[in-house]
């Protein structure tokens, strides 16, 4: 499974929203992710893709859309 597919599946599971048609939606501004959802996202990325992102280094503006999350994960892998 590709990184994009994995990230989108994780986001869909966490939010109940399909992002395949809108990869630039602001997850925080639209209320789709909050601090608990962020922690769950990071844990799922670690479990499924072996990507470790310490919460202390998490910058919301760099992780606020599916496209940005995919880019960050690709950069870290």
PDB file of N, H, CA, C and O in Angstrom:
ATOM      1  N   UNK A   1       0.849  -1.181   0.000  1.00  0.00           N
ATOM      2  CA  UNK A   1       0.000   0.000   0.000  1.00  0.00           C
ATOM      3  C   UNK A   1       0.894   1.244   0.000  1.00  0.00           C
ATOM      4  O   UNK A   1       1.888   1.297   0.723  1.00  0.00           O
ATOM      5  N   UNK A   2       0.542   2.228  -0.801  1.00  0.00           N
ATOM      6  H   UNK A   2      -0.266   2.185  -1.388  1.00  0.00           H
ATOM      7  CA  UNK A   2       1.343   3.448  -0.894  1.00  0.00           C
ATOM      8  C   UNK A   2       1.182   4.309   0.351  1.00  0.00           C
ATOM      9  O   UNK A   2       0.243   4.136   1.128  1.00  0.00           O
ATOM     10  N   UNK A   3       2.110   5.234   0.525  1.00  0.00           N
ATOM     11  H   UNK A   3       2.873   5.374  -0.107  1.00  0.00           H
ATOM     12  CA  UNK A   3       2.041   6.164   1.655  1.00  0.00           C
ATOM     13  C   UNK A   3       0.751   6.970   1.574  1.00  0.00           C
ATOM     14  O   UNK A   3       0.063   7.143   2.580  1.00  0.00           O
ATOM     15  N   UNK A   4       0.416   7.465   0.382  1.00  0.00           N
ATOM     16  H   UNK A   4       0.975   7.325  -0.435  1.00  0.00           H
ATOM     17  CA  UNK A   4      -0.799   8.267   0.244  1.00  0.00           C
ATOM     18  C   UNK A   4      -2.035   7.464   0.641  1.00  0.00           C
ATOM     19  O   UNK A   4      -2.883   7.960   1.383  1.00  0.00           O
ATOM     20  N   UNK A   5      -2.141   6.254   0.164  1.00  0.00           N
ATOM     21  H   UNK A   5      -1.452   5.851  -0.439  1.00  0.00           H
ATOM     22  CA  UNK A   5      -3.294   5.415   0.478  1.00  0.00           C
ATOM     23  C   UNK A   5      -3.368   5.137   1.973  1.00  0.00           C
ATOM     24  O   UNK A   5      -4.448   5.192   2.563  1.00  0.00           O
ATOM     25  N   UNK A   6      -2.236   4.839   2.584  1.00  0.00           N
ATOM     26  H   UNK A   6      -1.360   4.794   2.105  1.00  0.00           H
ATOM     27  CA  UNK A   6      -2.198   4.560   4.017  1.00  0.00           C
ATOM     28  C   UNK A   6      -2.609   5.781   4.820  1.00  0.00           C
ATOM     29  O   UNK A   6      -3.420   5.671   5.739  1.00  0.00           O
ATOM     30  N   UNK A   7      -2.060   6.947   4.484  1.00  0.00           N
ATOM     31  H   UNK A   7      -1.401   7.036   3.737  1.00  0.00           H
ATOM     32  CA  UNK A   7      -2.402   8.179   5.206  1.00  0.00           C
ATOM     33  C   UNK A   7      -3.891   8.486   5.051  1.00  0.00           C
ATOM     34  O   UNK A   7      -4.556   8.827   6.029  1.00  0.00           O
ATOM     35  N   UNK A   8      -4.414   8.371   3.846  1.00  0.00           N
ATOM     36  H   UNK A   8      -3.874   8.095   3.051  1.00  0.00           H
ATOM     37  CA  UNK A   8      -5.831   8.664   3.620  1.00  0.00           C
ATOM     38  C   UNK A   8      -6.727   7.677   4.358  1.00  0.00           C
ATOM     39  O   UNK A   8      -7.783   8.057   4.864  1.00  0.00           O
ATOM     40  N   UNK A   9      -6.318   6.424   4.424  1.00  0.00           N
ATOM     41  H   UNK A   9      -5.460   6.116   4.013  1.00  0.00           H
ATOM     42  CA  UNK A   9      -7.091   5.433   5.175  1.00  0.00           C
ATOM     43  C   UNK A   9      -7.094   5.765   6.661  1.00  0.00           C
ATOM     44  O   UNK A   9      -8.133   5.681   7.315  1.00  0.00           O
ATOM     45  N   UNK A  10      -5.945   6.138   7.192  1.00  0.00           N
ATOM     46  H   UNK A  10      -5.100   6.206   6.660  1.00  0.00           H
ATOM     47  CA  UNK A  10      -5.856   6.526   8.606  1.00  0.00           C
ATOM     48  C   UNK A  10      -6.751   7.730   8.868  1.00  0.00           C
ATOM     49  O   UNK A  10      -7.515   7.735   9.833  1.00  0.00           O
ATOM     50  N   UNK A  11      -6.665   8.749   8.019  1.00  0.00           N
ATOM     51  H   UNK A  11      -6.044   8.745   7.235  1.00  0.00           H
ATOM     52  CA  UNK A  11      -7.479   9.948   8.210  1.00  0.00           C
ATOM     53  C   UNK A  11      -8.972   9.639   8.108  1.00  0.00           C
ATOM     54  O   UNK A  11      -9.770  10.178   8.875  1.00  0.00           O
ATOM     55  N   UNK A  12      -9.351   8.780   7.173  1.00  0.00           N
ATOM     56  H   UNK A  12      -8.702   8.342   6.550  1.00  0.00           H
ATOM     57  CA  UNK A  12     -10.757   8.398   7.035  1.00  0.00           C
ATOM     58  C   UNK A  12     -11.229   7.667   8.280  1.00  0.00           C
ATOM     59  O   UNK A  12     -12.331   7.923   8.767  1.00  0.00           O
ATOM     60  N   UNK A  13     -10.414   6.765   8.799  1.00  0.00           N
ATOM     61  H   UNK A  13      -9.519   6.557   8.404  1.00  0.00           H
ATOM     62  CA  UNK A  13     -10.768   6.032  10.013  1.00  0.00           C
ATOM     63  C   UNK A  13     -10.919   6.976  11.210  1.00  0.00           C
ATOM     64  O   UNK A  13     -11.820   6.803  12.030  1.00  0.00           O
ATOM     65  N   UNK A  14     -10.043   7.966  11.305  1.00  0.00           N
ATOM     66  H   UNK A  14      -9.311   8.107  10.639  1.00  0.00           H
ATOM     67  CA  UNK A  14     -10.076   8.900  12.438  1.00  0.00           C
ATOM     68  C   UNK A  14     -11.229   9.901  12.358  1.00  0.00           C
ATOM     69  O   UNK A  14     -11.808  10.270  13.379  1.00  0.00           O
ATOM     70  N   UNK A  15     -11.556  10.333  11.151  1.00  0.00           N
ATOM     71  H   UNK A  15     -11.085  10.033  10.321  1.00  0.00           H
ATOM     72  CA  UNK A  15     -12.521  11.428  11.004  1.00  0.00           C
ATOM     73  C   UNK A  15     -13.868  11.011  10.432  1.00  0.00           C
ATOM     74  O   UNK A  15     -14.856  11.731  10.577  1.00  0.00           O
ATOM     75  N   UNK A  16     -13.914   9.855   9.783  1.00  0.00           N
ATOM     76  H   UNK A  16     -13.112   9.270   9.665  1.00  0.00           H
ATOM     77  CA  UNK A  16     -15.141   9.439   9.115  1.00  0.00           C
ATOM     78  C   UNK A  16     -15.387  10.182   7.815  1.00  0.00           C
ATOM     79  O   UNK A  16     -16.501  10.169   7.292  1.00  0.00           O
ATOM     80  N   UNK A  17     -14.348  10.834   7.288  1.00  0.00           N
ATOM     81  H   UNK A  17     -13.443  10.845   7.713  1.00  0.00           H
ATOM     82  CA  UNK A  17     -14.460  11.640   6.075  1.00  0.00           C
ATOM     83  C   UNK A  17     -13.547  11.075   4.990  1.00  0.00           C
ATOM     84  O   UNK A  17     -12.411  10.687   5.265  1.00  0.00           O
ATOM     85  N   UNK A  18     -14.047  11.034   3.767  1.00  0.00           N
ATOM     86  H   UNK A  18     -14.969  11.349   3.544  1.00  0.00           H
ATOM     87  CA  UNK A  18     -13.257  10.601   2.620  1.00  0.00           C
ATOM     88  C   UNK A  18     -12.585  11.829   2.011  1.00  0.00           C
ATOM     89  O   UNK A  18     -13.263  12.760   1.577  1.00  0.00           O
ATOM     90  N   UNK A  19     -11.263  11.831   1.978  1.00  0.00           N
ATOM     91  H   UNK A  19     -10.712  11.075   2.330  1.00  0.00           H
ATOM     92  CA  UNK A  19     -10.509  12.988   1.501  1.00  0.00           C
ATOM     93  C   UNK A  19      -9.981  12.828   0.085  1.00  0.00           C
ATOM     94  O   UNK A  19      -9.250  13.696  -0.392  1.00  0.00           O
ATOM     95  N   UNK A  20     -10.326  11.753  -0.598  1.00  0.00           N
ATOM     96  H   UNK A  20     -10.920  11.048  -0.210  1.00  0.00           H
ATOM     97  CA  UNK A  20      -9.748  11.499  -1.913  1.00  0.00           C
ATOM     98  C   UNK A  20     -10.060  12.597  -2.922  1.00  0.00           C
ATOM     99  O   UNK A  20      -9.298  12.785  -3.871  1.00  0.00           O
ATOM    100  N   UNK A  21     -11.153  13.321  -2.747  1.00  0.00           N
ATOM    101  H   UNK A  21     -11.772  13.168  -1.976  1.00  0.00           H
ATOM    102  CA  UNK A  21     -11.515  14.394  -3.672  1.00  0.00           C
ATOM    103  C   UNK A  21     -11.031  15.771  -3.210  1.00  0.00           C
ATOM    104  O   UNK A  21     -11.074  16.734  -3.976  1.00  0.00           O
ATOM    105  N   UNK A  22     -10.570  15.865  -1.954  1.00  0.00           N
ATOM    106  H   UNK A  22     -10.536  15.083  -1.332  1.00  0.00           H
ATOM    107  CA  UNK A  22     -10.124  17.159  -1.430  1.00  0.00           C
ATOM    108  C   UNK A  22      -8.941  16.939  -0.491  1.00  0.00           C
ATOM    109  O   UNK A  22      -9.111  16.768   0.716  1.00  0.00           O
ATOM    110  N   UNK A  23      -7.757  16.947  -1.061  1.00  0.00           N
ATOM    111  H   UNK A  23      -7.619  17.087  -2.042  1.00  0.00           H
ATOM    112  CA  UNK A  23      -6.550  16.714  -0.273  1.00  0.00           C
ATOM    113  C   UNK A  23      -6.014  17.982   0.386  1.00  0.00           C
ATOM    114  O   UNK A  23      -4.997  17.941   1.078  1.00  0.00           O
ATOM    115  N   UNK A  24      -6.692  19.103   0.173  1.00  0.00           N
ATOM    116  H   UNK A  24      -7.518  19.136  -0.390  1.00  0.00           H
ATOM    117  CA  UNK A  24      -6.226  20.367   0.742  1.00  0.00           C
ATOM    118  C   UNK A  24      -7.163  20.927   1.808  1.00  0.00           C
ATOM    119  O   UNK A  24      -7.039  22.093   2.180  1.00  0.00           O
ATOM    120  N   UNK A  25      -8.084  20.131   2.300  1.00  0.00           N
ATOM    121  H   UNK A  25      -8.185  19.183   1.998  1.00  0.00           H
ATOM    122  CA  UNK A  25      -8.979  20.580   3.356  1.00  0.00           C
ATOM    123  C   UNK A  25      -8.164  20.789   4.638  1.00  0.00           C
ATOM    124  O   UNK A  25      -7.301  19.975   4.968  1.00  0.00           O
ATOM    125  N   UNK A  26      -8.439  21.873   5.351  1.00  0.00           N
ATOM    126  H   UNK A  26      -9.140  22.534   5.083  1.00  0.00           H
ATOM    127  CA  UNK A  26      -7.742  22.150   6.605  1.00  0.00           C
ATOM    128  C   UNK A  26      -8.416  21.341   7.713  1.00  0.00           C
ATOM    129  O   UNK A  26      -9.522  21.666   8.146  1.00  0.00           O
ATOM    130  N   UNK A  27      -7.754  20.306   8.158  1.00  0.00           N
ATOM    131  H   UNK A  27      -6.856  20.041   7.807  1.00  0.00           H
ATOM    132  CA  UNK A  27      -8.328  19.365   9.114  1.00  0.00           C
ATOM    133  C   UNK A  27      -8.641  20.001  10.460  1.00  0.00           C
ATOM    134  O   UNK A  27      -9.606  19.616  11.120  1.00  0.00           O
ATOM    135  N   UNK A  28      -7.839  20.961  10.866  1.00  0.00           N
ATOM    136  H   UNK A  28      -7.055  21.274  10.330  1.00  0.00           H
ATOM    137  CA  UNK A  28      -8.047  21.592  12.164  1.00  0.00           C
ATOM    138  C   UNK A  28      -9.100  22.696  12.083  1.00  0.00           C
ATOM    139  O   UNK A  28      -9.974  22.784  12.946  1.00  0.00           O
ATOM    140  N   UNK A  29      -9.021  23.525  11.066  1.00  0.00           N
ATOM    141  H   UNK A  29      -8.311  23.453  10.365  1.00  0.00           H
ATOM    142  CA  UNK A  29      -9.984  24.621  10.906  1.00  0.00           C
ATOM    143  C   UNK A  29     -11.402  24.081  10.694  1.00  0.00           C
ATOM    144  O   UNK A  29     -12.374  24.691  11.139  1.00  0.00           O
ATOM    145  N   UNK A  30     -11.515  22.934  10.013  1.00  0.00           N
ATOM    146  H   UNK A  30     -10.725  22.438   9.652  1.00  0.00           H
ATOM    147  CA  UNK A  30     -12.824  22.343   9.759  1.00  0.00           C
ATOM    148  C   UNK A  30     -13.299  21.440  10.892  1.00  0.00           C
ATOM    149  O   UNK A  30     -14.361  20.825  10.794  1.00  0.00           O
ATOM    150  N   UNK A  31     -12.515  21.360  11.968  1.00  0.00           N
ATOM    151  H   UNK A  31     -11.653  21.859  12.048  1.00  0.00           H
ATOM    152  CA  UNK A  31     -12.920  20.582  13.138  1.00  0.00           C
ATOM    153  C   UNK A  31     -12.845  19.072  12.950  1.00  0.00           C
ATOM    154  O   UNK A  31     -13.482  18.321  13.688  1.00  0.00           O
ATOM    155  N   UNK A  32     -12.079  18.631  11.979  1.00  0.00           N
ATOM    156  H   UNK A  32     -11.561  19.241  11.379  1.00  0.00           H
ATOM    157  CA  UNK A  32     -11.961  17.196  11.716  1.00  0.00           C
ATOM    158  C   UNK A  32     -10.893  16.530  12.585  1.00  0.00           C
ATOM    159  O   UNK A  32     -10.979  15.336  12.874  1.00  0.00           O
ATOM    160  N   UNK A  33      -9.899  17.297  12.996  1.00  0.00           N
ATOM    161  H   UNK A  33      -9.829  18.266  12.762  1.00  0.00           H
ATOM    162  CA  UNK A  33      -8.868  16.804  13.910  1.00  0.00           C
ATOM    163  C   UNK A  33      -8.715  17.780  15.062  1.00  0.00           C
ATOM    164  O   UNK A  33      -8.780  18.997  14.886  1.00  0.00           O
ATOM    165  N   UNK A  34      -8.511  17.220  16.235  1.00  0.00           N
ATOM    166  H   UNK A  34      -8.458  16.232  16.378  1.00  0.00           H
ATOM    167  CA  UNK A  34      -8.208  18.020  17.421  1.00  0.00           C
ATOM    168  C   UNK A  34      -6.949  17.431  18.050  1.00  0.00           C
ATOM    169  O   UNK A  34      -6.276  16.613  17.423  1.00  0.00           O
ATOM    170  N   UNK A  35      -6.624  17.826  19.257  1.00  0.00           N
ATOM    171  H   UNK A  35      -7.171  18.491  19.766  1.00  0.00           H
ATOM    172  CA  UNK A  35      -5.380  17.350  19.857  1.00  0.00           C
ATOM    173  C   UNK A  35      -5.396  15.835  20.070  1.00  0.00           C
ATOM    174  O   UNK A  35      -4.373  15.180  19.870  1.00  0.00           O
ATOM    175  N   UNK A  36      -6.529  15.272  20.468  1.00  0.00           N
ATOM    176  H   UNK A  36      -7.360  15.804  20.631  1.00  0.00           H
ATOM    177  CA  UNK A  36      -6.611  13.820  20.652  1.00  0.00           C
ATOM    178  C   UNK A  36      -6.478  13.109  19.299  1.00  0.00           C
ATOM    179  O   UNK A  36      -5.791  12.093  19.194  1.00  0.00           O
ATOM    180  N   UNK A  37      -7.123  13.635  18.288  1.00  0.00           N
ATOM    181  H   UNK A  37      -7.681  14.460  18.372  1.00  0.00           H
ATOM    182  CA  UNK A  37      -7.024  13.067  16.950  1.00  0.00           C
ATOM    183  C   UNK A  37      -5.605  13.140  16.414  1.00  0.00           C
ATOM    184  O   UNK A  37      -5.155  12.240  15.706  1.00  0.00           O
ATOM    185  N   UNK A  38      -4.905  14.206  16.750  1.00  0.00           N
ATOM    186  H   UNK A  38      -5.271  14.938  17.326  1.00  0.00           H
ATOM    187  CA  UNK A  38      -3.514  14.366  16.321  1.00  0.00           C
ATOM    188  C   UNK A  38      -2.647  13.271  16.929  1.00  0.00           C
ATOM    189  O   UNK A  38      -1.824  12.668  16.241  1.00  0.00           O
ATOM    190  N   UNK A  39      -2.834  13.019  18.213  1.00  0.00           N
ATOM    191  H   UNK A  39      -3.503  13.509  18.772  1.00  0.00           H
ATOM    192  CA  UNK A  39      -2.067  11.962  18.875  1.00  0.00           C
ATOM    193  C   UNK A  39      -2.381  10.610  18.235  1.00  0.00           C
ATOM    194  O   UNK A  39      -1.477   9.811  17.988  1.00  0.00           O
ATOM    195  N   UNK A  40      -3.654  10.357  17.969  1.00  0.00           N
ATOM    196  H   UNK A  40      -4.388  11.005  18.170  1.00  0.00           H
ATOM    197  CA  UNK A  40      -4.042   9.101  17.328  1.00  0.00           C
ATOM    198  C   UNK A  40      -3.421   8.986  15.931  1.00  0.00           C
ATOM    199  O   UNK A  40      -2.950   7.918  15.541  1.00  0.00           O
ATOM    200  N   UNK A  41      -3.426  10.090  15.187  1.00  0.00           N
ATOM    201  H   UNK A  41      -3.809  10.957  15.504  1.00  0.00           H
ATOM    202  CA  UNK A  41      -2.815  10.101  13.860  1.00  0.00           C
ATOM    203  C   UNK A  41      -1.340   9.739  13.949  1.00  0.00           C
ATOM    204  O   UNK A  41      -0.863   8.884  13.203  1.00  0.00           O
ATOM    205  N   UNK A  42      -0.622  10.376  14.848  1.00  0.00           N
ATOM    206  H   UNK A  42      -1.009  11.070  15.454  1.00  0.00           H
ATOM    207  CA  UNK A  42       0.807  10.117  14.981  1.00  0.00           C
ATOM    208  C   UNK A  42       1.082   8.679  15.406  1.00  0.00           C
ATOM    209  O   UNK A  42       2.046   8.071  14.941  1.00  0.00           O
ATOM    210  N   UNK A  43       0.250   8.132  16.280  1.00  0.00           N
ATOM    211  H   UNK A  43      -0.533   8.626  16.657  1.00  0.00           H
ATOM    212  CA  UNK A  43       0.415   6.740  16.699  1.00  0.00           C
ATOM    213  C   UNK A  43       0.163   5.776  15.541  1.00  0.00           C
ATOM    214  O   UNK A  43       0.890   4.797  15.373  1.00  0.00           O
ATOM    215  N   UNK A  44      -0.861   6.055  14.751  1.00  0.00           N
ATOM    216  H   UNK A  44      -1.451   6.850  14.887  1.00  0.00           H
ATOM    217  CA  UNK A  44      -1.152   5.210  13.593  1.00  0.00           C
ATOM    218  C   UNK A  44      -0.041   5.286  12.543  1.00  0.00           C
ATOM    219  O   UNK A  44       0.322   4.270  11.950  1.00  0.00           O
ATOM    220  N   UNK A  45       0.492   6.475  12.316  1.00  0.00           N
ATOM    221  H   UNK A  45       0.196   7.300  12.798  1.00  0.00           H
ATOM    222  CA  UNK A  45       1.612   6.618  11.377  1.00  0.00           C
ATOM    223  C   UNK A  45       2.811   5.817  11.861  1.00  0.00           C
ATOM    224  O   UNK A  45       3.509   5.181  11.072  1.00  0.00           O
ATOM    225  N   UNK A  46       3.039   5.857  13.159  1.00  0.00           N
ATOM    226  H   UNK A  46       2.472   6.374  13.801  1.00  0.00           H
ATOM    227  CA  UNK A  46       4.154   5.099  13.724  1.00  0.00           C
ATOM    228  C   UNK A  46       3.908   3.597  13.573  1.00  0.00           C
ATOM    229  O   UNK A  46       4.809   2.860  13.174  1.00  0.00           O
ATOM    230  N   UNK A  47       2.706   3.146  13.887  1.00  0.00           N
ATOM    231  H   UNK A  47       1.974   3.746  14.212  1.00  0.00           H
ATOM    232  CA  UNK A  47       2.394   1.717  13.800  1.00  0.00           C
ATOM    233  C   UNK A  47       2.406   1.198  12.368  1.00  0.00           C
ATOM    234  O   UNK A  47       2.972   0.140  12.092  1.00  0.00           O
ATOM    235  N   UNK A  48       1.782   1.942  11.458  1.00  0.00           N
ATOM    236  H   UNK A  48       1.322   2.801  11.682  1.00  0.00           H
ATOM    237  CA  UNK A  48       1.599   1.436  10.101  1.00  0.00           C
ATOM    238  C   UNK A  48       2.748   1.749   9.142  1.00  0.00           C
ATOM    239  O   UNK A  48       2.991   1.002   8.194  1.00  0.00           O
ATOM    240  N   UNK A  49       3.451   2.853   9.393  1.00  0.00           N
ATOM    241  H   UNK A  49       3.253   3.459  10.163  1.00  0.00           H
ATOM    242  CA  UNK A  49       4.506   3.268   8.462  1.00  0.00           C
ATOM    243  C   UNK A  49       5.877   3.433   9.108  1.00  0.00           C
ATOM    244  O   UNK A  49       6.834   3.835   8.446  1.00  0.00           O
ATOM    245  N   UNK A  50       5.974   3.124  10.391  1.00  0.00           N
ATOM    246  H   UNK A  50       5.197   2.797  10.929  1.00  0.00           H
ATOM    247  CA  UNK A  50       7.232   3.261  11.127  1.00  0.00           C
ATOM    248  C   UNK A  50       7.785   4.681  11.051  1.00  0.00           C
ATOM    249  O   UNK A  50       8.993   4.886  10.926  1.00  0.00           O
ATOM    250  N   UNK A  51       6.878   5.660  11.128  1.00  0.00           N
ATOM    251  H   UNK A  51       5.897   5.493  11.230  1.00  0.00           H
ATOM    252  CA  UNK A  51       7.243   7.078  11.120  1.00  0.00           C
ATOM    253  C   UNK A  51       7.104   7.611  12.538  1.00  0.00           C
ATOM    254  O   UNK A  51       6.011   7.583  13.104  1.00  0.00           O
ATOM    255  N   UNK A  52       8.180   8.088  13.111  1.00  0.00           N
ATOM    256  H   UNK A  52       9.068   8.110  12.651  1.00  0.00           H
ATOM    257  CA  UNK A  52       8.144   8.631  14.467  1.00  0.00           C
ATOM    258  C   UNK A  52       8.176  10.151  14.415  1.00  0.00           C
ATOM    259  O   UNK A  52       9.135  10.747  13.924  1.00  0.00           O
ATOM    260  N   UNK A  53       7.126  10.768  14.923  1.00  0.00           N
ATOM    261  H   UNK A  53       6.347  10.284  15.322  1.00  0.00           H
ATOM    262  CA  UNK A  53       7.045  12.220  15.003  1.00  0.00           C
ATOM    263  C   UNK A  53       6.711  12.572  16.452  1.00  0.00           C
ATOM    264  O   UNK A  53       5.570  12.395  16.880  1.00  0.00           O
ATOM    265  N   UNK A  54       7.681  13.063  17.205  1.00  0.00           N
ATOM    266  H   UNK A  54       8.607  13.206  16.858  1.00  0.00           H
ATOM    267  CA  UNK A  54       7.391  13.447  18.581  1.00  0.00           C
ATOM    268  C   UNK A  54       6.343  14.562  18.613  1.00  0.00           C
ATOM    269  O   UNK A  54       6.411  15.510  17.830  1.00  0.00           O
ATOM    270  N   UNK A  55       5.380  14.440  19.518  1.00  0.00           N
ATOM    271  H   UNK A  55       5.325  13.670  20.154  1.00  0.00           H
ATOM    272  CA  UNK A  55       4.326  15.441  19.626  1.00  0.00           C
ATOM    273  C   UNK A  55       4.930  16.819  19.860  1.00  0.00           C
ATOM    274  O   UNK A  55       4.389  17.817  19.384  1.00  0.00           O
ATOM    275  N   UNK A  56       6.042  16.888  20.585  1.00  0.00           N
ATOM    276  H   UNK A  56       6.482  16.077  20.971  1.00  0.00           H
ATOM    277  CA  UNK A  56       6.682  18.177  20.867  1.00  0.00           C
ATOM    278  C   UNK A  56       7.222  18.841  19.600  1.00  0.00           C
ATOM    279  O   UNK A  56       7.431  20.054  19.589  1.00  0.00           O
ATOM    280  N   UNK A  57       7.450  18.079  18.546  1.00  0.00           N
ATOM    281  H   UNK A  57       7.280  17.093  18.555  1.00  0.00           H
ATOM    282  CA  UNK A  57       7.962  18.624  17.293  1.00  0.00           C
ATOM    283  C   UNK A  57       6.876  18.770  16.230  1.00  0.00           C
ATOM    284  O   UNK A  57       7.164  19.141  15.092  1.00  0.00           O
ATOM    285  N   UNK A  58       5.652  18.482  16.595  1.00  0.00           N
ATOM    286  H   UNK A  58       5.418  18.181  17.519  1.00  0.00           H
ATOM    287  CA  UNK A  58       4.533  18.545  15.669  1.00  0.00           C
ATOM    288  C   UNK A  58       4.098  19.997  15.496  1.00  0.00           C
ATOM    289  O   UNK A  58       3.688  20.648  16.457  1.00  0.00           O
ATOM    290  N   UNK A  59       4.189  20.498  14.271  1.00  0.00           N
ATOM    291  H   UNK A  59       4.522  19.970  13.490  1.00  0.00           H
ATOM    292  CA  UNK A  59       3.773  21.873  13.952  1.00  0.00           C
ATOM    293  C   UNK A  59       2.498  21.798  13.133  1.00  0.00           C
ATOM    294  O   UNK A  59       2.511  21.327  11.996  1.00  0.00           O
ATOM    295  N   UNK A  60       1.400  22.261  13.707  1.00  0.00           N
ATOM    296  H   UNK A  60       1.389  22.643  14.631  1.00  0.00           H
ATOM    297  CA  UNK A  60       0.083  22.140  13.074  1.00  0.00           C
ATOM    298  C   UNK A  60       0.038  22.673  11.644  1.00  0.00           C
ATOM    299  O   UNK A  60      -0.606  22.077  10.781  1.00  0.00           O
ATOM    300  N   UNK A  61       0.707  23.778  11.391  1.00  0.00           N
ATOM    301  H   UNK A  61       1.231  24.262  12.092  1.00  0.00           H
ATOM    302  CA  UNK A  61       0.652  24.381  10.057  1.00  0.00           C
ATOM    303  C   UNK A  61       1.342  23.519   9.004  1.00  0.00           C
ATOM    304  O   UNK A  61       1.107  23.694   7.808  1.00  0.00           O
ATOM    305  N   UNK A  62       2.190  22.592   9.440  1.00  0.00           N
ATOM    306  H   UNK A  62       2.380  22.450  10.412  1.00  0.00           H
ATOM    307  CA  UNK A  62       2.876  21.698   8.507  1.00  0.00           C
ATOM    308  C   UNK A  62       2.133  20.379   8.330  1.00  0.00           C
ATOM    309  O   UNK A  62       2.504  19.567   7.483  1.00  0.00           O
ATOM    310  N   UNK A  63       1.080  20.159   9.130  1.00  0.00           N
ATOM    311  H   UNK A  63       0.779  20.818   9.819  1.00  0.00           H
ATOM    312  CA  UNK A  63       0.350  18.892   9.122  1.00  0.00           C
ATOM    313  C   UNK A  63      -1.159  19.114   9.033  1.00  0.00           C
ATOM    314  O   UNK A  63      -1.918  18.230   9.431  1.00  0.00           O
ATOM    315  N   UNK A  64      -1.625  20.257   8.528  1.00  0.00           N
ATOM    316  H   UNK A  64      -1.008  20.975   8.205  1.00  0.00           H
ATOM    317  CA  UNK A  64      -3.051  20.573   8.627  1.00  0.00           C
ATOM    318  C   UNK A  64      -3.906  20.129   7.446  1.00  0.00           C
ATOM    319  O   UNK A  64      -5.124  20.300   7.481  1.00  0.00           O
ATOM    320  N   UNK A  65      -3.304  19.564   6.403  1.00  0.00           N
ATOM    321  H   UNK A  65      -2.314  19.425   6.375  1.00  0.00           H
ATOM    322  CA  UNK A  65      -4.091  19.056   5.277  1.00  0.00           C
ATOM    323  C   UNK A  65      -3.601  17.643   4.934  1.00  0.00           C
ATOM    324  O   UNK A  65      -2.460  17.297   5.241  1.00  0.00           O
ATOM    325  N   UNK A  66      -4.442  16.836   4.311  1.00  0.00           N
ATOM    326  H   UNK A  66      -5.369  17.117   4.062  1.00  0.00           H
ATOM    327  CA  UNK A  66      -3.971  15.514   3.884  1.00  0.00           C
ATOM    328  C   UNK A  66      -2.731  15.600   2.993  1.00  0.00           C
ATOM    329  O   UNK A  66      -1.812  14.795   3.147  1.00  0.00           O
ATOM    330  N   UNK A  67      -2.689  16.558   2.066  1.00  0.00           N
ATOM    331  H   UNK A  67      -3.435  17.211   1.941  1.00  0.00           H
ATOM    332  CA  UNK A  67      -1.513  16.709   1.203  1.00  0.00           C
ATOM    333  C   UNK A  67      -0.247  16.976   2.012  1.00  0.00           C
ATOM    334  O   UNK A  67       0.801  16.391   1.738  1.00  0.00           O
ATOM    335  N   UNK A  68      -0.339  17.849   2.995  1.00  0.00           N
ATOM    336  H   UNK A  68      -1.191  18.324   3.217  1.00  0.00           H
ATOM    337  CA  UNK A  68       0.830  18.172   3.817  1.00  0.00           C
ATOM    338  C   UNK A  68       1.257  16.980   4.665  1.00  0.00           C
ATOM    339  O   UNK A  68       2.451  16.746   4.857  1.00  0.00           O
ATOM    340  N   UNK A  69       0.289  16.229   5.168  1.00  0.00           N
ATOM    341  H   UNK A  69      -0.681  16.419   5.012  1.00  0.00           H
ATOM    342  CA  UNK A  69       0.621  15.038   5.966  1.00  0.00           C
ATOM    343  C   UNK A  69       1.351  14.032   5.092  1.00  0.00           C
ATOM    344  O   UNK A  69       2.369  13.473   5.500  1.00  0.00           O
ATOM    345  N   UNK A  70       0.837  13.800   3.897  1.00  0.00           N
ATOM    346  H   UNK A  70       0.010  14.253   3.565  1.00  0.00           H
ATOM    347  CA  UNK A  70       1.481  12.868   2.964  1.00  0.00           C
ATOM    348  C   UNK A  70       2.914  13.326   2.665  1.00  0.00           C
ATOM    349  O   UNK A  70       3.837  12.511   2.671  1.00  0.00           O
ATOM    350  N   UNK A  71       3.101  14.604   2.407  1.00  0.00           N
ATOM    351  H   UNK A  71       2.352  15.266   2.401  1.00  0.00           H
ATOM    352  CA  UNK A  71       4.437  15.134   2.107  1.00  0.00           C
ATOM    353  C   UNK A  71       5.370  14.959   3.305  1.00  0.00           C
ATOM    354  O   UNK A  71       6.526  14.572   3.136  1.00  0.00           O
ATOM    355  N   UNK A  72       4.880  15.238   4.504  1.00  0.00           N
ATOM    356  H   UNK A  72       3.940  15.552   4.641  1.00  0.00           H
ATOM    357  CA  UNK A  72       5.717  15.076   5.706  1.00  0.00           C
ATOM    358  C   UNK A  72       6.125  13.627   5.910  1.00  0.00           C
ATOM    359  O   UNK A  72       7.279  13.334   6.223  1.00  0.00           O
ATOM    360  N   UNK A  73       5.173  12.725   5.733  1.00  0.00           N
ATOM    361  H   UNK A  73       4.235  12.963   5.479  1.00  0.00           H
ATOM    362  CA  UNK A  73       5.469  11.303   5.899  1.00  0.00           C
ATOM    363  C   UNK A  73       6.464  10.832   4.839  1.00  0.00           C
ATOM    364  O   UNK A  73       7.381  10.071   5.150  1.00  0.00           O
ATOM    365  N   UNK A  74       6.297  11.267   3.609  1.00  0.00           N
ATOM    366  H   UNK A  74       5.553  11.885   3.356  1.00  0.00           H
ATOM    367  CA  UNK A  74       7.244  10.885   2.555  1.00  0.00           C
ATOM    368  C   UNK A  74       8.636  11.409   2.866  1.00  0.00           C
ATOM    369  O   UNK A  74       9.630  10.734   2.600  1.00  0.00           O
ATOM    370  N   UNK A  75       8.710  12.606   3.426  1.00  0.00           N
ATOM    371  H   UNK A  75       7.902  13.154   3.643  1.00  0.00           H
ATOM    372  CA  UNK A  75      10.002  13.186   3.781  1.00  0.00           C
ATOM    373  C   UNK A  75      10.666  12.407   4.919  1.00  0.00           C
ATOM    374  O   UNK A  75      11.889  12.278   4.952  1.00  0.00           O
ATOM    375  N   UNK A  76       9.868  11.892   5.842  1.00  0.00           N
ATOM    376  H   UNK A  76       8.874  11.996   5.816  1.00  0.00           H
ATOM    377  CA  UNK A  76      10.398  11.181   6.995  1.00  0.00           C
ATOM    378  C   UNK A  76      10.700   9.711   6.729  1.00  0.00           C
ATOM    379  O   UNK A  76      11.371   9.052   7.524  1.00  0.00           O
ATOM    380  N   UNK A  77      10.199   9.204   5.605  1.00  0.00           N
ATOM    381  H   UNK A  77       9.654   9.739   4.959  1.00  0.00           H
ATOM    382  CA  UNK A  77      10.411   7.758   5.360  1.00  0.00           C
ATOM    383  C   UNK A  77      11.637   7.496   4.529  1.00  0.00           C
ATOM    384  O   UNK A  77      11.950   6.341   4.238  1.00  0.00           O
TER     385      UNK A  77
END
